[in-house]
Amino acid sequence: MFGIFGHPDASVMTYYGLHALQHRGQEAAGIVTSEYDAQRERYRFNIHKDHGLVLSVFANSKILTDLLRGESAIGHTRYSTTGSGDSRNNIQPLKVNFKDGHLAVSHNGNFTNTMELRSMLEAKGTLFQTTTDTELALHLIAQSDQKEMTDKIIDAFSQIKGAYSICILTDDKLFAVRDPYGVRPLAFGKLEGSFVFASETCAFDIINAEYIRDVQPGEVIMIDRHSLSSGKETSFSIGQAEKFRHCIFEYIYFARPDSLIFEEKVDKVRRKLGKSLAEESPSPQADDDEKKVAVINVPDSSNTATLGYFNRNVKDNKNLKHEIGLIRSHYVGRTFIQPGQDKRKMKVKTKFNTVRGVINDRKIVIIDDSIVRGTTSKLLVELVQKAGPKEVHLKITSPPVVAPCYYGMDFPSRDELIANQMKGDIGGIRDELGLTSLHYLSFRSLKESVPYMNPKTDYCTACFTGEYPISINGLDKMNKHQFDD
């Protein structure tokens, strides 16, 4: 998600910000702007959203220049974790009109007391227009008895539990809110005299905005006209957890390597993961000097981890060569975030191809970031095997995924996870995927490879351990179609 306040081209800046964040969600995109109508002396909210990539949703440039007028905006790229991905109503930002004006919300993460809050609001007569948890925030803010908008927002989020980084646009203010555990990232910056927020700092780079800091866990930042004149934000607190629980999967897979996440460079962390993997599981020895072992990456999320693996391993094994053995089509989206297993299979088949001359008659080491369902890995190994390698060794920069994520990643069923299907038997997973060998990075090495920026820093590792730092009240009984007709 992306938010900007006080810029004459707010919608255009948001468009470019969303373009940089496209990897975080490819189902749909949307932008809402706040425009002041001087003749009528009131604010107007303009909105455009639809299914598809940012480039296609905003293909007509007049949408940005003629429809989405105003100096403040929020935007979103959708990756559905609750609420059907097929419903247009669920595309964010969500907006409402209420007695105190307009309100729009963009949300990254999941609320974990969704069922409880929805039941409470329905008992009060609230009518829901979507099947996504994000709508709860709109109703809680609109129905708050507090007078000031800041107090309404603090009141609403004192009732919400879970993982959330949120941008809230009102008629004349922009708010950024982050949950007390800081599970999902949220960066704060400036662009000339305006203020910007984004899920990752790569969205700042594309518009030449300056990164200032992260929105802190449990912090509410308010930007208004006074902020523009003073150059300073106003900060409030909804409380901090004793320990932060940053999503460790952001470093492993989800974020772009050119971003700062949780105040650290993703590229640096991924290289460290690769180095740790090399120390745990060195590459095999070559049979002769003419056929060096080829280390190849699965583009693009494992690119820098592969460099870390190779650079550490080659110190002890000179018969090792870093090669490009897999070619990715950049016209096909990320397979992991495609909703539905059948779509995922087709995406894999059209996404990768092999460089046969690199692979044929050689021992191959493939570095990848994770194995979730196993579908992608199995099809990938089949592609590599068709190119005629002597051996195929797969090394993963994370431990086995054994538990669902309820905080904003889409692997909700334990039964879908290959590590559970094989009852934790790594040899069984190896054979199922058709590999010579398989090695996962140990949990201990993973925790030692990520940064600890202050004494409160820690990580959510629930997908690897099944231990959830934030209580889950009924979310485990939900799925993306829970309330769909």
Secondary structure, DSSP 4 states (H G I P E B T S, - for coil): -EEEES-TTHHHHHHHHHHHTGGG--SEEEEEEEEEETTTTEEEEEEEEEES-HHHHT-STHIIIIIS-SSEEEEEEE--SSS-SS-GGGPSSEEEEETTEEEEEEEEEEESSHHHHHHHHHHTTPPPS-SSTHHHHHHHHHT---SSHHHHHHHHHTT--EEEEEEEEESS-EEEEE-TT--S--EEEEETTEEEEESSTHHHHTTTPEEEEEPPTTEEEEE-HHHHHHS--EEEES---SS--EEHHIIIIIS-TTSEETTEEHHHHHHHHHHHHHHHSPPPPPSSTTSPEEEEE-TTTTHHHHHHHHHHHTTT-SSEEE---EEE-TTS--STTSSSHHHHHHHHHHHEEE-HHHHTTSEEEEEES--SSSHHHHHHHHHHHHT--SEEEEEESSPPP-S---SS-S---GGG-HHHHTTT-HHHHHHHHT-SEEEEPPHHHHHHHS---STT--EE-HHHH---SS--SSGGG--TTTT--
